Amino acid sequence: MIETGRTGRTWLLTGENSGYALALTERDELLHLHWGPRITLAAAESLAAAPDLPHRSFESPLDGHEEYPVEGGPRFVRPALSVRTPLVRGTEWAFRSAGTEGDELRIGFTDAVHGLALTLHYRMRDDSDVVERWATVAHAGPDGPPLELLRADAAAWSLPARDGWRLSRLHGRWSAETRIERAELLHGESVISSRRGHTGHQYLPWAALDADGAATEESGEVYGCALGWSGSWRISVQRLPDGLVQITGGAGHDDSGLLRLAPGESYTTPVFAGLWSEGGFGGASRAWHSWQLAHVVPDAGSLRPVLYNSWEATGFDISLDQQRALARRAAAMGVELFVVDDAWFAGRTSDRAGLGDWTPDRDRFPGGLKPLADEVHGLGMRFGIWVEPEMVNPDSDLYRAHPDWVQHVPGRTRTEYRNQLVLNLARPDVRAYLWDQLDTLLSGTPVDYVKWDFNRCFTDPGWPGEEYPQKIWTAHVQALYALIDRLRAAHPAVAFESCSGGGGRIDLGILSRTDQVWTSDNTDPLDRLAIHEGFGHLHPARVMAAWVTDSPNRQLNGRVSSLRFRFVSAMAGVLGIGGNLTEWSEEELAEARDWVDLYKEIRPVVQHGALYRLRAPRGGLSAVQYVLGEETVVLMWLAAQRYGERPPALRLRGLDPAAAYTCRDTGAVHHGSVLLHQGLHTGLRGDLDARVLRLGRR
Ligand code: GLA
């Protein structure tokens, strides 16, 4: 709900439990008034009438109080907007107009000297506490020199005054993504970013701040913000001299040039979403999840199928007969979606060749992919394929025909990673080629699922012949989004997975157009617990793909673990199987079938339920709980048991203390009050033990 004050210069957005208020001063400064629990419009107007802007020498009264600090004038904070023409750098705006449309508020400004039109957008939905913010920057023309947009952040968030703040972030690297890390926020600037052209394994574009470092899993004030952008990005958290905190975020890593706007052209930033919660880190996660399931992820009300993918088991060595044999075993196990990973296309016998030529390899698949797809469908499963459309191997027909289609800088080395180069998707001819290849593929073969990969960073972002090559960073992502959107529109039954060497492209932008993400190439079931823990701070289990692979783990560390432990680990998200099923014994296949059956039973609760992180994976007992309506599922893992020590009792959350709960496995009845206060003994013992507990309210 949006309310506008009597003067038409104060606005209050109200969501499920929280409110957000802002106002224009007489001098057209746009001030932040409130972000926290719900307040009334009268309260917002009282804040607007007496803004708290102390005057001191050497400090700006505006710093830390503005909704969108621009470069120029009496400001010393990091600007959200930095624009220049050949003669003038910086912005001095005048209020133009404001309006609402449904749940969206728009406030418009102009800078006559630049011919710039800026619109700030806000949206808060009635069923959520997430505030969605973004900005549109336009060259209003009709003539004048081009505007150089050095930086245009999506938003700046201002936090209320508190004694101190603790900053949480999700850092990582390849195969060790989304690790939660927390530290006191010091004065100055804390920056997380990607300079890599994709979201990156190194940070999720998310930050959270809890007041006085006092939040726990289930209590305390937590502010969070997350960016919906799948290219380079930057989030900067500033603790200002007087202790106030302001966070800016948007596309692009430095201020060295985002875009150049000719008269009539405009740029829309990605969405930077913000959330206030007083339910601690767990409450904040659940609020992020329900917003994404309701408003971001496509078709999130549907359940994701159990998939099979042989990548880890077979690598590039695939054939029709081998995939058929795996498909039969997968179907017998209850798998619902069979995905052929890398190496199905022409020339792709290793990572040295083939990317760019998206036609089936005739040696390995003589009749194309259709016979395999038909067989998979005949076995009652959906059929999926892997692609990596934004890339090309120099050893490919595409590159031999169009060596100029890749990002490159004349006279410089074309840096190869994994023997591949990045196609310049900003070029219309490259986009047309990719559309044609992928549309033909999806039209000619009955494909239900596309795993869309991106296996290297940008290193040579050049575009010979283009006047303003810096725009390649933004234009690539815009072209990627447009391509996926167009494919989805033309092939509405096809689901998409975002992958980038595991979790290198996970953000709200890609999640608004893909159905799930490949969380990490690391499929070790113990390592995964920590990756899942971090992932769940922002994104729901409904999009978090996890596979059961072989033991010893082939990919990385050779760890030996039971099928039980591997399954219960992967059941925390969207379950997949990635082992070499031709080598699994009859007993293992039968056990796996039981686990798949159990997963299908608990899947609605896992994929759509509220997540409670009961105990973090720090070596001993860890557990998560999902609650949906009357049903509760607890997944628990014991990494290692100390000699002579019984693992601690596990206290549950999110239950009704007055209700009784029946254990679906043993029939035992538990009192909600006891489960919440005393907890229950898990029965886990030894190393790498795991268990699923299902409880139903009586
Ligand atoms: C990436 C992905 C893997 C697999 C390979 C195929 O590394 O993360 O899951 O698809 O590419 O080459």
Residues whose N, C-alpha, C, O or C-beta is under 5 A from the ligand:
A	BS01	GLA	W311 D341 D342 C499 S500 G501 G502 D521
